Amino acid sequence: MATSNGTPGLTLVGVGPGDPQWLTVAAVKAIEAATVVAHPVAREGATGMAATIAAPWIAASQRQLPLLFPMVGEAAPRIAAWHAAADALAAQVAAGEAVVLLCEGDASLFASCSYVLLALAERHPACPVRVLPGVTSVAAAAAAGAWPLALQGEGLLIRPTPESAAEFEVLLDWAATSRTTLALLKLGHRWTWVRPLLETRGLLDQALFAQRVGWPEQLLAPAAAVPASEQPYFSLLLIRLGWPAVMP
Ligand SMILES: C[S@@+](CC[C@H](N)C(=O)[O-])C[C@H]1O[C@@H](n2cnc3c(N)ncnc32)[C@H](O)[C@@H]1O
């Protein structure tokens, strides 16, 4: 069931990766029309990334509903958090509230909100839900670096950074033969071994490092310029293995 702006229901809102100016007009309208603004937090009392990004569009009079999504590896606490979030959001909607759930970046790309969406469909199928897309961190990094993501017959693969150098080597070989550009998320601490591997394969000049895109401390740099030390979680890498035959 779909919900329209301002009427009781839940709207998942992609708020983009950093700059508040990157929210869509639809996202801003949905937030302004909401009576309850829900947003993910990693710890009790913490301010979430999505809420910080959308802060200029949230009024002091709007009720805030922080939803706890613990950053842990175990399945049970994460499943419990998704169920609790779905139940809390459905209860607000049943009480007649217009609820937005803010999602960092796009609401469908490696997003906690996606699990809530699936939990809602399972546990509260009558709850009206709609999803508003947001600017992804990948699109924002490409734009900030003036770095074309995909041209002509090229593919584009957005995925988490592999867990090991061996897995990364296989991925690079496949990307080269399949003419696929790679967008690697969750780079963070993996940069300590990703950078040396790129250097060994002569790929440093073909990779763009992007950190906290859209934030005042944004860092956009050729991979060669970033030392092989541990990097913040909000870092990603774009790698192009080759160019199309026909170019300007
Ligand atoms: C759980 S995913 C969320 C992706 C998000 N939903 C999107 O649409 O981009 C988190 C990863 O996205 C990337 N990311 C998100 N925001 C970013 C930013 N502002 N700058 C650089 N990377 C970012 C990082 O690689 C981070 O580890």
The ligand as an SDF file (V2000), in Angstrom:
LIG
                    3D

 27 29  0  0  0  0  0  0  0  0999 V2000
   26.2480    0.9290    4.7350 C   0  0  0  0  0  0  0  0  0  0  0  0
   26.9330    1.6690    3.2910 S   0  0  0  0  0  0  0  0  0  0  0  0
   25.7030    2.8770    2.9730 C   0  0  0  0  0  0  0  0  0  0  0  0
   25.6140    3.2910    1.5160 C   0  0  0  0  0  0  0  0  0  0  0  0
   24.5800    4.3800    1.2790 C   0  0  0  0  0  0  0  0  0  0  0  0
   23.2380    3.8890    1.5140 N   0  0  0  0  0  0  0  0  0  0  0  0
   24.6790    4.9640   -0.1230 C   0  0  0  0  0  0  0  0  0  0  0  0
   23.6600    5.0500   -0.8190 O   0  0  0  0  0  0  0  0  0  0  0  0
   25.7780    5.3650   -0.5120 O   0  0  0  0  0  0  0  0  0  0  0  0
   28.2320    2.5920    3.9890 C   0  0  0  0  0  0  0  0  0  0  0  0
   29.4030    2.7700    3.0480 C   0  0  0  0  0  0  0  0  0  0  0  0
   29.0550    3.7100    2.0400 O   0  0  0  0  0  0  0  0  0  0  0  0
   30.1700    4.5320    1.7490 C   0  0  0  0  0  0  0  0  0  0  0  0
   29.8050    5.9190    2.0770 N   0  0  0  0  0  0  0  0  0  0  0  0
   28.6470    6.3640    2.5680 C   0  0  0  0  0  0  0  0  0  0  0  0
   28.6630    7.7020    2.6980 N   0  0  0  0  0  0  0  0  0  0  0  0
   29.8650    8.1250    2.2820 C   0  0  0  0  0  0  0  0  0  0  0  0
   30.4830    9.3910    2.1660 C   0  0  0  0  0  0  0  0  0  0  0  0
   29.8330   10.5180    2.5110 N   0  0  0  0  0  0  0  0  0  0  0  0
   31.7350    9.4440    1.6690 N   0  0  0  0  0  0  0  0  0  0  0  0
   32.3930    8.3160    1.3030 C   0  0  0  0  0  0  0  0  0  0  0  0
   31.8540    7.0860    1.3990 N   0  0  0  0  0  0  0  0  0  0  0  0
   30.6140    6.9880    1.8830 C   0  0  0  0  0  0  0  0  0  0  0  0
   31.3410    4.0390    2.5740 C   0  0  0  0  0  0  0  0  0  0  0  0
   32.0910    3.1420    1.7910 O   0  0  0  0  0  0  0  0  0  0  0  0
   30.6430    3.3260    3.7130 C   0  0  0  0  0  0  0  0  0  0  0  0
   31.4640    2.3180    4.2600 O   0  0  0  0  0  0  0  0  0  0  0  0
  1  2  1  0
  2  3  1  0
  2 10  1  0
  3  4  1  0
  4  5  1  0
  5  6  1  0
  5  7  1  0
  7  8  2  0
  7  9  1  0
 10 11  1  0
 11 12  1  0
 11 26  1  0
 12 13  1  0
 13 14  1  0
 13 24  1  0
 14 15  1  0
 14 23  1  0
 15 16  2  0
 16 17  1  0
 17 18  1  0
 17 23  2  0
 18 19  1  0
 18 20  2  0
 20 21  1  0
 21 22  2  0
 22 23  1  0
 24 25  1  0
 24 26  1  0
 26 27  1  0
M  CHG  2   2   1   9  -1
M  END
$$$$
